[in-house]
Amino acid sequence: MKTSLQIASEAHIEHIRSVAERLGIPEQYIEYHGRYKAKIDLSLLDSYRDRPLGKYILVTAITPTPLGEGKTTTTIGLGMALNRLGKNAAIALRQSSLGPAFGIKGGGAGGGYSQVVPLEESIVHLNGDIHAIGQAHNQIAALVDNSWYHGNPLNIDPQRIAIRRVLDVNDRFLRQITIGQGGEKNGIPRDTGFDITVASELMAILALATGNTNTAALKSMRQRIGQMVVAFTADGKPVTADDVRAAGAATVIMRETLKPNLMQTIENTPAFVHAGPFANIAHGNSSIVADQIGLRVADYVVTEAGFGMDMGGEKFFDIKCRASGLWPAAAVVVATVRALKSHTGKYKITPGKPLPPELLAENPDDVLAGGANLRKQIENARAFGVPVVVALNAYPDDKPSEIEAVRQIARAAGADDMAVSTVFAEGGAGGLDLARKVVAAAERSRATPQFLYPLDMPIKDKIHTIATRIYGADDVSYTDVASQQIASFEANGFGNLPICMAKTHLSLSHDAKLKGAPSGYTFHIREARASVGAGFIYPLAGDMVTMPGLGTAPSAHSIDIDENGNTVGLF
């Protein structure tokens, strides 16, 4: 089969004006960035405030494996299939981070005949939003250190400077560094480190910003940035971005990032690509404003939450939906036969290497055994009171007995239905059965907001609720440092914020080695951070890191320009 980049290069791509017209977006709200990309002015929300909302569909998944489950591909294919059924549908995705795109994960724009196009433009830079976030974040960090350097008028404790620098590159060598070396003219030495840009609190702020006009959203973002806790004083009081007089400049740098980016799929279905927080180290969902615009102009908006239902899915409900006031009519849980087999823990899978032959052999018993993870993720989605449809992202070598095993798991776990999806190979035509079943579930849905925990719960009780109900843990343990940090947050008035857990995406637990649906373990919190501007508490579990590294054969080794100047090897 052709590569995704080859397929994308052969696609019939419409001028973005035609894509916007399909949604009924008037010219006055479109800001063109070339022929195939545009930003949408948020004033559309005010003009269209009396329009009824479309149906909101969440796509989530089982716990990921190195094989990939095809969640983004399914999201795109479902949107295209809904249009084939006569629904006016749009999709809403996160923007790809350059770190994993040039590392090992690949692009976040789907694949095969179910992708966002132009593929290269959707992955590399887009309209510069991530770069603006990195610039704004690092400027705040520089102003914090600058305040400390120039007489420290705010009494900042250098051991409690909370903001680190960011960079949109996977680079383990920057995780822990010492800055300010080389004498007084170069600053004051202290230990710090880098996070990847998509883990910046500013990215979360962008994704959670609201407002019916550009000015209203800009004021909302400015207020949130000002509330960011960037350090603590020697006596434990929070120091904010406003205190170091950094929030205004950061807002100016980020002002254009507020406008959602409009692109299209390979079948010309409208695609909002906006904001890009990771789901293992952030809340993992695209922007609220993109969803709000989509729901005013489309019959259906299909959005994706990062990684598994325990990660971006739980955060979608407990963080994003709290902030937006929106609630989905249905949830789709994506799985593959191969991934369910791998959740037995029997197979060693290494990215970039051939799959074990025994993994590809017919074995419905392994599917049923590894299906414990699918059962748990269906249970997790149903905990929020929404109907669930399982999408089996099918491969040509999947056997009928294995597909039937997935169907048995889905029905026994309480899913409304299960559909086989072949959107990677067939585009929207391969998602028609899934689309029909999602429409049926959404039309009979009477789902109302049903959060996992109330905000006035103590922080540790909220963490315990997530760990026991969603992750399957028996209990939660804390380092002394984490307990002290949590106590400090509550003492400073941050106790009523939701929880954004940073943990491995490769297990329901905090330990990537625990496959399937582990139970009987203690969930361990080593550190806690407060993203007050974004509006959540950010515990770090296990050995979770906020700056990814590169493998022995990163994707960057294969990316180049051919003799005709075309990009090759990107995806």
ZAMARGU-4260 file (C-alpha; in steps of 0.2 Angstrom, whole numbers, plus 5000, padded with zeros to 4 digits):
<rodrens>
0) 5000/5000/5000 | 5006/5018/4997 | 5012/5028/5011 | 5001/5041/5019 | 5011/5055/5012
5) 5010/5047/4994 | 4991/5046/4996 | 4989/5063/5003 | 4999/5070/4988 | 4987/5062/4976
10) 4971/5069/4985 | 4959/5082/4977 | 4961/5096/4989 | 4948/5110/4988 | 4952/5128/4992
15) 4948/5131/5010 | 4935/5143/5005 | 4924/5129/4999 | 4927/5119/5015 | 4921/5134/5025
20) 4906/5137/5013 | 4901/5119/5016 | 4899/5123/5035 | 4890/5139/5031 | 4904/5150/5038
25) 4903/5167/5030 | 4918/5175/5022 | 4919/5189/5035 | 4925/5176/5048 | 4938/5167/5038
30) 4957/5172/5039 | 4966/5163/5025 | 4983/5156/5027 | 4987/5151/5009 | 4975/5140/4999
35) 4972/5126/5011 | 4972/5133/5028 | 4962/5146/5037 | 4959/5153/5055 | 4941/5156/5060
40) 4936/5172/5069 | 4928/5169/5086 | 4915/5182/5083 | 4906/5169/5073 | 4901/5162/5090
45) 4892/5178/5095 | 4883/5179/5078 | 4878/5161/5079 | 4874/5160/5097 | 4855/5156/5094
50) 4859/5142/5082 | 4855/5124/5090 | 4870/5114/5094 | 4875/5099/5084 | 4878/5081/5091
55) 4895/5080/5100 | 4904/5063/5098 | 4919/5058/5108 | 4932/5046/5101 | 4943/5037/5114
60) 4952/5020/5115 | 4959/5006/5124 | 4976/5008/5133 | 4988/5011/5118 | 5001/4999/5113
65) 5017/5002/5102 | 5006/4996/5088 | 4994/5011/5088 | 4976/5009/5089 | 4971/5021/5075
70) 4961/5033/5086 | 4964/5048/5075 | 4961/5038/5059 | 4945/5032/5066 | 4940/5050/5071
75) 4943/5056/5053 | 4935/5041/5045 | 4919/5043/5056 | 4917/5061/5051 | 4919/5057/5033
80) 4907/5042/5034 | 4894/5054/5043 | 4895/5065/5028 | 4892/5051/5016 | 4876/5047/5026
85) 4870/5065/5023 | 4875/5072/5039 | 4884/5089/5039 | 4899/5083/5050 | 4915/5091/5055
90) 4930/5084/5065 | 4940/5092/5079 | 4958/5087/5082 | 4974/5092/5091 | 4988/5099/5082
95) 5003/5088/5080 | 5019/5091/5090 | 5035/5091/5081 | 5043/5081/5095 | 5034/5064/5092
100) 5032/5068/5073 | 5051/5068/5071 | 5053/5055/5085 | 5044/5038/5084 | 5025/5041/5085
105) 5023/5049/5068 | 5010/5062/5064 | 4994/5066/5072 | 4984/5068/5056 | 4977/5051/5053
110) 4983/5039/5040 | 4980/5030/5024 | 4963/5036/5016 | 4958/5043/5032 | 4969/5058/5035
115) 4969/5077/5036 | 4977/5086/5021 | 4989/5093/5016 | 4997/5081/5027 | 5014/5090/5027
120) 5006/5106/5032 | 4995/5099/5045 | 5010/5091/5054 | 5024/5104/5052 | 5021/5121/5059
125) 5003/5123/5054 | 5000/5141/5057 | 5013/5143/5070 | 5003/5141/5086 | 5015/5129/5095
130) 5029/5141/5091 | 5020/5155/5099 | 5016/5145/5114 | 5035/5141/5116 | 5040/5159/5114
135) 5027/5165/5127 | 5031/5152/5139 | 5050/5154/5139 | 5048/5173/5140 | 5038/5171/5156
140) 5052/5159/5163 | 5065/5172/5158 | 5056/5186/5167 | 5054/5175/5183 | 5073/5172/5184
145) 5076/5190/5179 | 5065/5196/5194 | 5076/5184/5206 | 5092/5191/5198 | 5088/5209/5200
150) 5087/5210/5219 | 5073/5197/5221 | 5059/5210/5226 | 5046/5196/5227 | 5056/5185/5239
155) 5056/5171/5226 | 5063/5155/5233 | 5075/5148/5219 | 5072/5131/5225 | 5053/5133/5221
160) 5053/5141/5204 | 5040/5131/5196 | 5041/5136/5178 | 5053/5126/5167 | 5058/5130/5149
165) 5050/5122/5135 | 5055/5116/5117 | 5045/5106/5104 | 5059/5093/5102 | 5060/5076/5110
170) 5077/5079/5119 | 5081/5069/5135 | 5097/5078/5138 | 5087/5094/5143 | 5076/5085/5156
175) 5088/5091/5170 | 5100/5105/5167 | 5109/5118/5177 | 5107/5136/5171 | 5116/5153/5175
180) 5134/5146/5174 | 5149/5156/5169 | 5149/5170/5182 | 5137/5184/5188 | 5135/5192/5171
185) 5127/5176/5165 | 5114/5174/5180 | 5114/5164/5196 | 5116/5145/5194 | 5101/5134/5199
190) 5095/5117/5193 | 5080/5116/5182 | 5075/5108/5166 | 5064/5108/5150 | 5047/5101/5146
195) 5040/5098/5128 | 5030/5113/5123 | 5014/5104/5122 | 5016/5101/5141 | 5016/5120/5144
200) 5003/5126/5155 | 5000/5139/5141 | 4995/5125/5129 | 4982/5119/5142 | 4976/5137/5144
205) 4974/5139/5125 | 4964/5123/5124 | 4953/5128/5138 | 4950/5146/5134 | 4932/5152/5131
210) 4924/5167/5124 | 4911/5172/5110 | 4922/5185/5102 | 4940/5188/5099 | 4941/5201/5113
215) 4932/5191/5126 | 4943/5175/5123 | 4958/5186/5123 | 4953/5193/5140 | 4949/5176/5147
220) 4966/5170/5141 | 4975/5185/5148 | 4967/5182/5165 | 4972/5163/5165 | 4990/5167/5160
225) 4991/5180/5174 | 4985/5167/5187 | 4999/5155/5182 | 5009/5150/5198 | 5027/5152/5192
230) 5036/5151/5209 | 5034/5152/5227 | 5041/5164/5240 | 5053/5159/5254 | 5037/5158/5266
235) 5027/5147/5254 | 5016/5160/5245 | 5013/5158/5227 | 5021/5170/5214 | 5010/5172/5198
240) 5014/5177/5180 | 5006/5194/5184 | 5017/5196/5199 | 5033/5195/5188 | 5024/5206/5175
245) 5025/5193/5162 | 5007/5189/5157 | 5003/5204/5146 | 5018/5201/5134 | 5014/5182/5134
250) 4996/5186/5129 | 5001/5197/5115 | 5013/5184/5108 | 4999/5171/5109 | 4984/5182/5103
255) 4982/5174/5085 | 4983/5156/5093 | 4966/5158/5099 | 4958/5157/5082 | 4955/5139/5077
260) 4963/5132/5062 | 4952/5125/5048 | 4958/5112/5036 | 4950/5097/5027 | 4951/5078/5026
265) 4956/5068/5011 | 4937/5068/5007 | 4935/5087/5010 | 4926/5085/5027 | 4930/5101/5037
270) 4943/5098/5051 | 4946/5110/5065 | 4964/5107/5070 | 4968/5117/5086 | 4978/5116/5102
275) 4989/5101/5106 | 4991/5096/5124 | 4997/5078/5127 | 4986/5067/5137 | 4999/5058/5147
280) 5007/5074/5153 | 4992/5086/5150 | 4974/5085/5147 | 4975/5079/5130 | 4960/5087/5120
285) 4959/5100/5106 | 4951/5117/5110 | 4935/5121/5117 | 4932/5136/5105 | 4935/5124/5090
290) 4921/5112/5097 | 4910/5127/5100 | 4911/5134/5083 | 4909/5116/5075 | 4893/5113/5085
295) 4885/5129/5079 | 4889/5126/5061 | 4888/5107/5059 | 4875/5093/5063 | 4889/5082/5071
300) 4906/5086/5078 | 4918/5071/5081 | 4932/5075/5092 | 4946/5064/5099 | 4954/5063/5117
305) 4972/5058/5118 | 4978/5040/5122 | 4965/5029/5131 | 4949/5032/5140 | 4958/5032/5156
310) 4969/5047/5150 | 4962/5059/5138 | 4944/5052/5140 | 4943/5055/5158 | 4951/5072/5157
315) 4939/5076/5142 | 4924/5074/5154 | 4931/5080/5171 | 4941/5095/5164 | 4936/5100/5147
320) 4917/5097/5149 | 4917/5106/5165 | 4925/5121/5157 | 4915/5121/5141 | 4898/5116/5148
325) 4896/5104/5133 | 4893/5086/5134 | 4894/5072/5121 | 4879/5062/5115 | 4890/5046/5113
330) 4907/5039/5115 | 4917/5028/5103 | 4930/5016/5110 | 4943/5011/5097 | 4952/4994/5098
335) 4962/4982/5087 | 4963/4964/5088 | 4982/4965/5088 | 4982/4977/5103 | 4970/4967/5113
340) 4982/4952/5110 | 4996/4962/5116 | 4987/4966/5132 | 4989/4948/5138 | 5007/4953/5141
345) 5013/4938/5131 | 5021/4947/5116 | 5036/4958/5115 | 5033/4972/5103 | 5046/4984/5098
350) 5042/4999/5087 | 5051/4998/5070 | 5053/4980/5071 | 5043/4966/5063 | 5028/4959/5074
355) 5030/4942/5082 | 5023/4929/5070 | 5013/4921/5084 | 5004/4938/5087 | 4997/4937/5069
360) 4991/4919/5071 | 4973/4916/5074 | 4969/4916/5092 | 4952/4922/5099 | 4957/4916/5116
365) 4971/4929/5117 | 4958/4942/5111 | 4946/4937/5125 | 4961/4937/5138 | 4967/4954/5133
370) 4950/4960/5131 | 4950/4964/5150 | 4957/4981/5145 | 4943/4984/5133 | 4930/4979/5146
375) 4938/4991/5158 | 4938/5006/5146 | 4920/5003/5141 | 4916/5003/5160 | 4926/5019/5161
380) 4916/5028/5147 | 4900/5022/5154 | 4904/5029/5171 | 4900/5046/5164 | 4883/5041/5158
385) 4885/5041/5139 | 4881/5027/5127 | 4897/5018/5120 | 4900/5011/5103 | 4916/5000/5100
390) 4925/5003/5084 | 4936/4988/5079 | 4950/4996/5068 | 4952/4981/5057 | 4967/4974/5048
395) 4967/4963/5033 | 4974/4948/5043 | 4961/4949/5057 | 4951/4932/5058 | 4932/4931/5059
400) 4934/4922/5076 | 4944/4936/5083 | 4932/4949/5077 | 4918/4939/5085 | 4928/4939/5101
405) 4929/4958/5101 | 4910/4959/5098 | 4907/4947/5113 | 4918/4958/5124 | 4909/4974/5119
410) 4892/4967/5122 | 4896/4959/5138 | 4904/4975/5145 | 4888/4985/5141 | 4893/4994/5125
415) 4878/4999/5114 | 4885/4991/5099 | 4901/4986/5090 | 4906/4990/5072 | 4921/4985/5061
420) 4930/5000/5053 | 4941/4999/5038 | 4943/5018/5036 | 4962/5017/5034 | 4960/5007/5018
425) 4943/5013/5012 | 4941/5030/5019 | 4923/5036/5023 | 4916/5021/5014 | 4924/5009/5027
430) 4916/5018/5042 | 4898/5018/5036 | 4893/5004/5048 | 4901/5013/5062 | 4893/5030/5058
435) 4876/5022/5057 | 4878/5014/5074 | 4885/5031/5082 | 4870/5040/5074 | 4858/5028/5082
440) 4867/5029/5099 | 4867/5048/5099 | 4849/5050/5094 | 4843/5039/5108 | 4855/5047/5120
445) 4848/5057/5135 | 4866/5059/5143 | 4867/5074/5155 | 4883/5079/5164 | 4889/5066/5176
450) 4906/5070/5183 | 4917/5057/5192 | 4920/5069/5208 | 4914/5085/5215 | 4927/5099/5214
455) 4925/5103/5233 | 4932/5086/5237 | 4950/5087/5245 | 4964/5084/5232 | 4969/5067/5239
460) 4951/5061/5238 | 4949/5066/5220 | 4965/5057/5216 | 4959/5042/5225 | 4943/5042/5216
465) 4952/5043/5199 | 4964/5029/5204 | 4952/5017/5211 | 4937/5020/5199 | 4946/5023/5182
470) 4963/5014/5185 | 4958/5000/5195 | 4970/5003/5210 | 4967/4998/5227 | 4975/5013/5235
475) 4986/5028/5232 | 5003/5032/5240 | 5012/5048/5240 | 5030/5054/5243 | 5033/5066/5257
480) 5037/5079/5244 | 5020/5076/5235 | 5010/5077/5251 | 5019/5093/5256 | 5015/5100/5239
485) 4997/5095/5240 | 4995/5103/5257 | 5003/5119/5251 | 4990/5120/5236 | 4976/5118/5248
490) 4983/5131/5260 | 4984/5143/5245 | 4966/5141/5240 | 4969/5129/5225 | 4960/5114/5232
495) 4944/5116/5222 | 4953/5112/5205 | 4950/5096/5195 | 4964/5083/5193 | 4975/5081/5178
500) 4985/5065/5181 | 5002/5064/5173 | 5005/5045/5171 | 5011/5032/5158 | 4999/5030/5143
505) 5004/5012/5141 | 4995/5005/5156 | 4979/5009/5166 | 4991/5010/5181 | 5006/5020/5184
510) 5018/5006/5178 | 5019/5003/5159 | 5023/4985/5162 | 5006/4981/5169 | 4995/4976/5154
515) 4977/4972/5153 | 4967/4978/5167 | 4978/4977/5183 | 4971/4977/5200 | 4976/4975/5218
520) 4990/4988/5216 | 4994/5004/5225 | 4995/5020/5213 | 5010/5030/5217 | 5011/5049/5216
525) 5029/5056/5217 | 5026/5074/5214 | 5012/5087/5212 | 5011/5103/5202 | 4998/5116/5201
530) 4992/5123/5184 | 4982/5137/5192 | 4980/5147/5176 | 4974/5132/5166 | 4963/5127/5181
535) 4969/5110/5187 | 4981/5101/5199 | 4994/5090/5190 | 5000/5075/5200 | 5015/5065/5192
540) 5013/5046/5195 | 5027/5033/5194 | 5042/5038/5183 | 5032/5049/5171 | 5043/5062/5162
545) 5037/5078/5154 | 5051/5079/5141 | 5051/5063/5129 | 5067/5056/5122 | 5072/5049/5105
550) 5074/5031/5101 | 5088/5022/5091 | 5080/5025/5075 | 5069/5041/5076 | 5058/5046/5061
555) 5069/5061/5058 | 5082/5049/5051 | 5070/5045/5036 | 5063/5063/5033 | 5071/5072/5018
560) 5068/5081/5002 | 5068/5071/4985 | 5076/5077/4969 | 5060/5087/4965 | 5059/5096/4981
565) 5045/5085/4988 | 5045/5080/5007 | 5048/5061/5009 | 5048/5049/5024 | 5037/5061/5035
570) 5023/5048/5037
</rodrens>
